[in-house]
């Protein structure tokens, strides 16, 4: 069966670039795919063409992608589209890099009669216990996440030696990492980064294991290649080095996982290694309206370290990009509740989970359903919200399970016992201000967290708390409602027409309309840049905003609140850039 017959049989309508990619079988190729260009469809179609038209045994083809969900989705799409034509007992493999690494480790252990390792899927519990044993009584989830991400990033960059130079919120990361390593070794545990490091060491030091995998897999597809780390790319390079039949697909403009070691530099190294003729660009977007593509292309083009691309749309709908202002958060939430009903599906996207809390709360109070794709929100356990709630509980005589070690002296002080009596009588909407100013809690925040936490982030948390508190007339009803709300958002997964998720979580998804919120100064882009990494991290924030914009099919709106009680609610440079472009084209 030739290519034309193959396309006719399976009702395939491929553009010229997609057809070229599908028919490229031998040798290296990097397929750079703009958002909505049919990247996944090309990969699974290429695999089917290799098997049905070129007679390549399916078990010689390995497709690697970052997440287990993506691997499962690709496998399902392949079966649904081409399964009936596959008169074979063995299907091609779809795996994550970590799954591949673990197979390498298992074979090595089997051949050498070594122990079988157990996987530590969540290192946070172990690290938290180590920190507690070392006297860190209260480590909030954000700090814990920062510690884990920093260690993982350096390991994936193959720069683990730099761990010894890091201090995060007073925690000596070198000492912590040493104890964490000992904990795993004593129990024959390995985490996901251990898998990658061990697999690479095995491939480099055990020729028999390496040859076993080289003989098994002759063709490699690498999906979302921009999300791979230096360590992951090294494993794939070694395995594919026999025939160099490596087909990489992705988009360096959508590399948004730098915090875990994703390295878009591999895209440019691919060209320098294999030449420009090995590069193919899919530039036709089948998803978004013209207005969205024009804004997105102009926005991302500010980068110099990228491949130039022209976003070409096919939809006839002009669509819309707009910036809308609201005086209060109440007005913004009411607008979303009303407006989203006009669309088949919509999404509220934010830089972090915290910003979604007011929207979720507004829908919760209105008994309106929504899809919540990420239930991991530590807002109520974070600094300063946990402590403010602790103060309120103390004023009502409610014993808190855990009091931050630096709050205990305040709550035991006789002067502050009088403050608690006054706090008890205040309306909930005035509680945070009284705690921060009259009870001098703001001084604690400044002294304890000035090095790591921007004042803007704290102010954002306070504004969210006050938004929720403003719906209540007394502290008891507020506390009860918070517990109900927390339980609600931990279980809400309804099949609604609107979804709430972070920009990171939106990757790979699409919606008729996207509402981008909290694009404010020091929030999006983040205000955590260090001098050494400022340019690199700002570029990633630009890519993240670009990804968020291109999730929209028809319309995208940036929603901003003009004023807030805490902090200065200035729109970020991203909003200003979009507004400037809209004004220049008379579309604001």
NORMOJO-V406763 format. One record per residue. N is the residue number from 1. PHI is phi in whole degrees, -180 to 180 (none if undefined). PSI is psi in whole degrees, -180 to 180 (999 if undefined). NEAR is the number of other ideal C-beta (glycine too) atoms within 12 Angstrom. Layout:
n-><N	N>
phi-><PHI	PHI>
psi-><PSI	PSI>
near-><NEAR	NEAR>
This chain:
n-><1	2	3	4	5	6	7	8	9	10	11	12	13	14	15	16	17	18	19	20	21	22	23	24	25	26	27	28	29	30	31	32	33	34	35	36	37	38	39	40	41	42	43	44	45	46	47	48	49	50	51	52	53	54	55	56	57	58	59	60	61	62	63	64	65	66	67	68	69	70	71	72	73	74	75	76	77	78	79	80	81	82	83	84	85	86	87	88	89	90	91	92	93	94	95	96	97	98	99	100	101	102	103	104	105	106	107	108	109	110	111	112	113	114	115	116	117	118	119	120	121	122	123	124	125	126	127	128	129	130	131	132	133	134	135	136	137	138	139	140	141	142	143	144	145	146	147	148	149	150	151	152	153	154	155	156	157	158	159	160	161	162	163	164	165	166	167	168	169	170	171	172	173	174	175	176	177	178	179	180	181	182	183	184	185	186	187	188	189	190	191	192	193	194	195	196	197	198	199	200	201	202	203	204	205	206	207	208	209	210	211	212	213	214	215	216	217	218	219	220	221	222	223	224	225	226	227	228	229	230	231	232	233	234	235	236	237	238	239	240	241	242	243	244	245	246	247	248	249	250	251	252	253	254	255	256	257	258	259	260	261	262	263	264	265	266	267	268	269	270	271	272	273	274	275	276	277	278	279	280	281	282	283	284	285	286	287	288	289	290	291	292	293	294	295	296	297	298	299	300	301	302	303	304	305	306	307	308	309	310	311	312	313	314	315	316	317	318	319	320	321	322	323	324	325	326	327	328	329	330	331	332	333	334	335	336	337	338	339	340	341	342	343	344	345	346	347	348	349	350	351	352	353	354	355	356	357	358	359	360	361	362	363	364	365	366	367	368	369	370	371	372	373	374	375	376	377	378	379	380	381	382	383	384	385	386	387	388	389	390	391	392	393	394	395	396	397	398	399	400	401	402	403	404	405	406	407	408	409	410	411	412	413	414	415	416	417	418	419	420	421	422	423	424	425	426	427	428	429	430	431	432	433	434	435	436	437	438	439	440	441	442	443	444	445	446	447	448	449	450	451	452	453	454	455	456	457	458	459	460	461	462	463	464	465	466	467	468	469	470	471	472	473	474	475	476	477	478	479	480	481	482	483	484	485	486	487	488	489	490	491	492	493	494	495	496	497	498	499	500	501	502	503	504	505	506	507	508	509	510	511	512	513	514	515	516	517	518	519	520	521	522	523	524	525	526	527	528	529	530	531	532	533	534	535	536	537	538	539	540	541	542	543	544	545	546	547	548	549	550	551	552	553	554	555	556	557	558	559	560	561	562	563	564	565	566	567	568	569	570	571	572	573	574	575	576	577	578	579	580	581	582	583	584	585	586	587	588>
phi-><none	-88	-64	-64	-64	-60	-65	-67	-63	-104	53	-98	-117	-103	-78	-59	-68	-63	-63	-63	-65	-61	-87	-81	-112	-99	89	-79	-151	-113	-99	-88	-120	-68	-55	72	-97	83	-57	-65	-61	-64	-62	-70	-68	-62	-62	-63	-63	-61	-79	-79	-105	-105	68	-80	-58	-61	-77	-92	-108	-121	-111	-114	-138	-76	-107	-64	-61	-66	-63	-65	-64	-65	-63	-65	-63	-63	-65	-62	-85	-124	-58	-65	-88	-89	-87	-137	-91	-113	-98	-63	-93	-124	-139	-84	-61	-68	-64	-63	-61	-67	-65	-63	-64	-62	-65	-60	-65	-67	-66	-103	53	-93	-66	-93	-79	-101	-92	-92	-76	-128	-74	-62	-65	-65	-65	-62	-66	-60	-64	-65	-64	-89	98	-88	-67	-134	-113	-72	-63	-66	-63	-61	-64	-60	-63	-63	-65	-66	-63	-63	-61	-64	-67	-72	-85	58	-129	-62	-64	-77	-58	-67	-97	-104	-126	-125	49	83	-90	-79	-69	-61	-66	-61	-64	-63	-69	-64	-63	-63	-57	-67	-62	-65	-115	56	-104	-133	-95	-67	-73	-58	-55	-66	-64	-67	-62	-63	-61	-66	-63	-80	-112	-130	-57	-66	-68	-59	-65	-60	-77	-65	-71	-77	-106	-107	-133	-123	-109	-121	-88	49	-62	-68	-89	-77	-90	-58	-64	-66	-64	-64	-63	-65	-61	-64	-67	-93	-72	-65	-118	57	-86	-120	-115	-100	-133	165	-155	-63	-71	-113	-81	-127	-118	-60	-66	-116	102	-57	-133	-68	-60	-61	-64	-77	-68	-61	-67	-66	-83	-113	93	-66	-69	-87	-103	-128	-112	-98	-111	-91	-97	-99	-106	-99	-73	-61	-62	-68	-65	-63	-66	-64	-65	-64	-66	-77	-71	-67	-77	-100	-88	-161	-81	-73	-140	-113	-75	-109	-95	-122	-73	-81	-70	-66	71	-157	-126	-147	-117	-118	-112	-134	-74	-136	-66	-59	-64	-64	-65	-63	-63	-65	-57	-82	-71	-66	-69	-79	-121	-61	-154	-142	-147	-101	-115	-143	-68	-140	-64	-54	-63	-80	-56	-60	-68	-61	-67	-63	-67	-60	-69	-88	58	-98	-83	-159	-96	-116	-88	-132	-88	-83	-127	-103	-54	-76	-103	-91	-83	-100	-64	-57	-73	-62	-64	-63	-60	-63	-61	-63	-66	-96	78	-90	-79	-81	-61	-141	-111	-54	-60	-88	-94	-55	-61	-66	-71	-90	-68	-60	-61	-78	-63	-67	-61	-64	-63	-69	-60	-59	-85	-77	-68	-55	-67	-102	-65	-61	-64	-65	-65	-72	-91	-78	-98	63	-66	-61	-66	-66	-59	-63	-73	-87	-129	-64	-79	-111	-109	-72	-62	-63	-67	-63	-62	-61	-64	-64	-63	-66	-62	-67	-61	-69	-61	-65	-90	-132	-101	-147	-66	-63	-66	-63	-63	-63	-69	-62	-64	-66	-65	-61	-65	-66	-74	-84	-127	-73	-143	-68	-87	-89	-88	-132	-121	-117	-161	-78	-61	-61	-69	-83	-55	87	-107	-148	-144	-62	-135	-122	-107	-99	-117	60	-87	-114	-58	70	-109	-144	-74	-62	-100	-95	-64	-91	-60	-68	-108	-55	-64	-63	-74	-65	-62	-67	-64	-62	-63	-65	-64	-62	-60	-61	-60	-82	-77	-86	-86	-110	-136	-138	-128	-97	-106	-133	-102	-70	-140	-151	-71	-109	77	-106	-91	-79	-62	-79	-61	-66	-63	-62	-66	-66	-61	-62	-67	-65	-64	-63	-99	64	-117	-70>
psi-><125	-180	-43	-44	-39	-47	-40	-42	-38	14	52	129	90	141	175	-43	-41	-42	-41	-42	-43	-37	-6	114	-53	141	173	147	139	114	106	119	115	164	137	23	4	31	-51	-39	-39	-43	-49	-32	-40	-42	-44	-40	-41	-41	-51	-33	-31	-4	25	127	132	-29	-2	-2	124	127	124	132	173	-47	154	-37	-43	-41	-44	-40	-43	-40	-43	-44	-39	-46	-44	-38	-41	-1	-39	-25	-12	95	62	153	-21	131	155	154	141	117	160	163	-38	-38	-41	-44	-41	-33	-39	-44	-44	-41	-43	-45	-38	-46	-37	13	43	166	154	124	150	147	128	99	-31	99	-12	-39	-41	-48	-38	-42	-43	-44	-41	-41	-26	5	4	90	-35	102	113	163	-33	-45	-42	-44	-41	-43	-49	-44	-40	-44	-47	-41	-47	-38	-40	-24	1	40	41	-21	-21	-10	-33	-13	4	134	127	119	42	-2	126	106	-32	-47	-43	-46	-36	-44	-37	-42	-43	-41	-47	-44	-41	-22	9	42	147	142	-177	-32	-35	-41	-48	-46	-43	-42	-43	-44	-39	-46	-36	-24	-6	89	-33	-40	-44	-47	-33	-44	-34	-38	-29	-50	122	-20	132	129	133	107	150	49	-25	-17	-5	148	173	-43	-45	-42	-35	-42	-47	-40	-44	-44	-34	3	-15	-50	-10	30	74	124	104	137	138	-161	116	-22	-13	23	105	14	39	-28	-17	16	4	138	99	-11	-24	-28	-42	-31	-31	-45	-43	-28	-40	-8	158	-24	-13	1	131	135	129	107	0	119	123	9	-55	155	166	-42	-41	-44	-40	-46	-44	-43	-43	-38	-47	-21	-8	-18	144	-32	70	164	135	135	153	114	110	120	162	-15	142	-18	125	-36	-167	142	132	159	124	141	145	146	-33	163	-33	-43	-41	-47	-39	-38	-46	-44	-39	-46	-35	-19	-14	-9	152	-44	148	168	141	121	143	163	-35	166	-33	-44	-21	-18	-50	-37	-45	-41	-40	-42	-39	-45	-29	0	36	138	157	161	127	111	-19	111	-3	89	121	22	-49	-12	5	165	131	4	-43	-41	-38	-43	-36	-42	-46	-44	-42	-37	-24	2	18	127	123	140	-39	128	131	138	-28	-4	-23	-47	-36	-46	-24	-16	133	-38	-40	-19	-36	-38	-39	-36	-41	-41	-39	-33	-12	152	149	-33	-17	-3	-48	-43	-41	-42	-44	-43	-55	-30	6	25	-29	-33	-36	-44	-46	-45	-34	-29	16	-26	-32	-31	126	148	-30	-38	-43	-43	-40	-42	-42	-41	-38	-44	-43	-32	-45	-45	-32	-11	6	152	-14	162	-36	-45	-34	-50	-42	-41	-36	-43	-40	-42	-43	-43	-37	-48	-14	-7	-11	114	37	159	67	172	1	140	148	124	163	165	-39	-43	-17	-10	131	-4	168	151	153	-44	142	131	118	121	163	36	69	164	133	2	-52	96	156	155	16	11	137	161	-39	-36	7	-51	-44	-44	-35	-39	-39	-36	-38	-44	-37	-42	-39	-44	-45	-46	-43	8	-18	137	-49	-50	150	131	135	120	131	147	128	-34	158	158	-39	128	-180	120	58	137	146	175	-25	-44	-44	-38	-44	-45	-41	-40	-42	-41	-41	-34	7	34	6	999>
near-><17	13	26	16	14	26	23	13	20	28	12	27	16	28	24	15	27	34	23	23	37	39	27	33	28	17	18	32	40	38	41	38	44	38	42	36	39	32	44	34	33	39	46	40	38	45	44	39	41	37	31	31	25	26	13	25	22	33	19	28	36	40	45	44	40	38	26	21	19	31	31	18	25	40	29	18	26	36	22	17	25	33	22	14	24	23	12	20	8	14	25	37	29	35	34	34	43	34	30	39	40	30	30	40	37	27	26	32	23	17	17	16	8	17	16	17	25	18	24	25	17	16	32	28	20	28	38	27	18	30	32	20	17	19	14	25	17	29	36	33	26	34	33	33	28	26	38	36	28	38	38	37	33	30	35	38	33	23	21	28	13	18	28	17	16	26	19	33	27	21	32	22	33	23	24	37	35	19	23	38	28	15	24	27	17	11	17	17	25	31	35	37	38	33	37	39	32	34	39	35	23	34	34	20	16	24	16	18	32	28	18	22	35	25	16	25	35	28	39	44	47	42	42	41	43	41	41	43	39	29	38	44	37	29	42	43	30	32	40	34	23	21	20	24	30	39	43	46	48	45	40	41	39	43	42	37	31	36	30	32	35	38	33	37	25	34	37	22	22	38	23	14	20	24	13	16	14	26	30	35	35	39	31	29	36	29	36	41	33	27	32	43	40	31	44	45	31	26	38	40	23	24	26	12	22	27	31	18	30	21	37	24	31	21	22	9	19	17	31	28	40	30	31	30	21	26	16	23	35	23	23	35	38	22	27	41	31	18	26	35	18	17	26	17	25	38	42	49	46	40	39	38	37	40	40	44	39	43	44	43	41	35	33	32	23	18	13	26	22	34	30	34	32	26	22	24	34	27	38	33	28	35	35	42	39	30	41	46	38	36	42	40	31	33	33	26	16	20	11	23	12	19	23	33	19	22	32	19	15	28	30	13	16	12	16	25	19	15	28	31	18	19	35	25	17	28	22	36	23	28	43	40	25	31	41	31	18	23	36	22	37	26	18	26	34	17	13	25	29	15	16	25	29	25	24	30	35	36	32	44	45	36	38	45	44	36	36	39	35	27	26	27	15	22	34	19	20	35	29	19	25	33	18	18	31	26	15	26	32	19	13	29	17	20	12	26	24	38	39	45	39	33	45	35	33	38	33	32	31	31	38	32	37	48	45	53	48	47	42	39	27	30	41	39	34	33	29	29	19	17	10	10	19	16	17	25	23	27	28	39	38	38	39	40	44	44	42	47	51	47	42	44	35	32	34	47	41	42	36	37	34	19	19	29	24	27	25	21	31	24	30	32	24	40	35	21	29	40	26	20	28	26	14	14	16	7	22	21>
